[in-house]
């Protein structure tokens, strides 16, 4: 690996390199030593910019969250909420390591707070009280994170022939006597493991419930 030219190391370069490594090897395999090796510098050189791995994690997550578009200002509040949730899901699908970073350190970073501010602002402007807005924000965030993490994992298993074989073998081994509903609905369940339609189905259910609480 060629060494990074003298005086060209920067926090931005380190973040970009860390992101590339996370996307090629997974966030679990990420290390400061790996980033340093990729840049051709000693690990201690990174400590000028980041005190530890958690700080670099937060910087990568903030970099990605900063890519989210602003909340559309010319739409009804349900459509604004949909736009925020859909954009976050799309970003996680494009950068699967983001799901791990958000799950591991969900309350760190200014960019995460910026996204929360946008969604909370929409809910408060729609007239929801403070507690309803806060609970709705948390419910929507965990829905997007959980459903998209599931979607990412299922997509990875489909790409792995052995993992897909094991899943099919498990489903085929289920007894219709012990699991009648699962066996009967297996084709339908297979169609709900991800995709735009399934995500919007769940999001619409949440919004339908929320609209019943819309202040009069």
C-alpha positions in Angstrom: 0.0 0.0 0.0 1.5 3.4 -1.0 2.0 5.8 1.8 -0.1 8.9 2.0 2.0 11.9 0.9 3.4 14.0 3.7 1.0 16.8 4.9 -2.0 15.4 3.0 -3.5 13.4 5.9 -6.8 14.9 7.1 -9.9 14.0 9.0 -11.9 14.0 5.8 -9.5 11.5 4.2 -9.5 9.3 7.2 -13.3 9.3 7.3 -13.6 8.5 3.6 -11.0 5.6 4.0 -12.8 4.3 7.1 -16.1 4.3 5.2 -14.6 2.4 2.3 -13.2 -0.2 4.6 -16.5 -0.6 6.5 -18.4 -1.0 3.2 -15.9 -3.6 1.9 -15.3 -5.6 5.1 -18.2 -4.7 7.4 -18.2 -2.4 10.4 -17.4 -5.4 12.7 -14.1 -5.9 11.0 -13.2 -2.3 11.1 -10.1 -1.1 13.1 -7.9 1.9 13.4 -4.9 -0.2 12.4 -6.8 -1.2 9.3 -7.4 2.4 8.3 -3.8 3.3 9.1 -2.6 0.5 6.9 -4.9 1.5 4.1 -3.5 5.0 4.3 0.1 3.8 4.6 0.7 5.6 7.9 1.3 4.5 11.4 -1.7 4.0 13.7 -0.5 6.9 16.0 -0.9 9.3 13.1 -4.7 8.9 13.3 -4.8 9.9 17.0 -4.0 13.5 15.9 -7.5 13.6 14.4 -9.5 11.0 16.4 -8.9 10.0 20.0 -10.3 6.5 19.6 -12.4 4.2 17.4 -15.7 5.5 18.7 -14.9 9.0 17.6 -14.1 7.8 14.1 -17.3 5.7 14.1 -19.2 8.9 15.0 -17.5 10.9 12.3 -18.3 8.2 9.6 -21.9 8.2 10.8 -22.1 12.0 10.8 -20.7 12.0 7.3 -23.3 9.6 6.0 -26.2 11.3 7.9 -25.1 14.6 6.4 -26.0 13.2 3.0 -29.8 13.1 3.8 -31.9 15.8 2.1 -33.7 18.4 4.0 -37.3 17.9 5.0 -39.5 19.0 2.1 -41.2 22.2 3.2 -44.1 22.3 0.7 -45.8 19.1 1.6 -48.5 18.0 4.2 -47.0 16.7 7.4 -47.7 12.9 6.7 -45.8 13.3 3.4 -43.0 15.1 5.1 -42.7 12.2 7.6 -42.7 9.7 4.7 -40.0 11.6 3.0 -37.7 11.6 6.1 -38.3 7.9 6.7 -37.9 6.8 3.1 -34.7 8.9 2.7 -33.1 7.3 5.8 -34.0 3.8 4.6 -32.5 4.5 1.2 -29.3 5.8 2.7 -29.0 2.7 4.9 -29.6 0.4 1.9 -26.9 2.3 0.0 -24.5 2.2 2.9 -25.4 -0.9 5.0 -22.7 -0.1 7.6 -24.9 2.9 8.6 -27.5 0.6 10.1 -24.8 -0.9 12.4 -23.4 2.5 13.3 -26.9 3.9 14.2 -27.7 0.8 16.2 -24.4 0.8 18.1 -24.3 4.6 18.9 -27.8 6.0 18.2 -27.5 9.2 20.2 -24.1 10.4 19.2 -23.3 13.0 16.6 -24.7 16.4 15.5 -26.0 15.1 12.1 -28.2 12.5 13.9 -29.5 15.3 16.0 -30.1 17.4 12.8 -32.3 14.6 11.4 -34.2 14.3 14.7 -34.7 18.1 14.7 -36.2 18.0 11.2 -38.7 15.2 12.1 -39.6 16.6 15.5 -40.1 20.0 13.9 -42.6 18.5 11.4 -44.5 16.8 14.2 -44.6 19.9 16.4 -45.7 22.1 13.5 -48.5 19.7 12.9 -49.8 20.4 16.4 -48.7 17.3 18.3 -47.8 17.9 21.9 -44.3 17.3 23.2 -44.7 13.8 24.5 -46.5 12.6 21.4 -43.9 14.1 19.1 -41.1 12.5 21.1 -42.7 9.1 21.2 -43.6 9.3 17.5 -40.0 10.2 16.6 -38.6 7.2 18.5 -41.2 4.8 17.1 -40.5 5.9 13.5 -36.7 5.9 14.0 -36.8 2.3 15.4 -39.1 1.2 12.7 -36.9 2.4 10.0 -33.7 1.1 11.6 -35.2 -2.3 12.5 -37.0 -3.0 9.2 -34.1 -1.8 7.1 -31.6 -3.8 9.1 -33.8 -6.9 8.6 -34.0 -6.1 4.9 -30.2 -5.7 4.6 -29.6 -9.1 6.4 -32.2 -10.9 4.3 -30.6 -9.5 1.1 -27.2 -10.7 2.3 -28.6 -14.2 2.9 -30.1 -14.3 -0.6 -26.6 -13.5 -2.0 -25.1 -16.4 0.0 -26.1 -19.7 -1.5 -25.4 -21.7 1.6 -27.3 -19.3 3.9 -30.2 -19.4 1.5 -30.1 -23.2 1.3 -30.2 -23.4 5.2 -33.2 -21.0 5.3 -35.1 -23.0 2.7 -34.3 -26.2 4.5 -35.6 -24.8 7.8 -38.8 -23.6 6.2 -39.3 -27.0 4.4 -38.7 -28.9 7.7 -41.6 -27.2 9.5 -44.5 -29.4 10.3 -48.0 -28.2 9.1 -49.4 -29.7 12.3 -47.2 -27.7 14.6 -46.9 -24.5 12.5 -50.1 -24.4 10.4 -50.2 -20.7 9.8 -46.4 -20.3 9.0 -46.6 -23.2 6.5 -49.8 -22.0 4.9 -48.5 -18.4 4.5 -44.9 -19.2 3.6 -45.2 -17.8 0.1 -46.7 -14.6 1.4 -44.1 -14.3 4.2 -41.3 -14.7 1.6 -42.7 -11.6 -0.2 -42.5 -9.4 2.9 -38.8 -9.7 3.7 -38.1 -6.3 2.2 -38.6 -3.9 -0.6 -40.4 -0.6 -1.1 -43.9 -2.0 -0.9 -43.3 -3.8 2.4 -41.6 -0.7 4.0 -44.4 1.6 2.9 -47.0 -0.9 4.2 -45.5 -0.7 7.7 -45.0 3.1 7.5 -48.6 3.6 6.4 -49.8 1.6 9.3 -47.9 3.8 11.7 -49.1 7.0 10.1 -52.7 5.8 10.0 -52.5 5.4 13.8 -50.8 8.7 14.2 -53.4 10.5 12.1 -56.0 9.4 14.6 -54.2 11.5 17.2 -54.0 14.6 15.0 -55.0 17.6 17.1 -58.4 19.0 16.0 
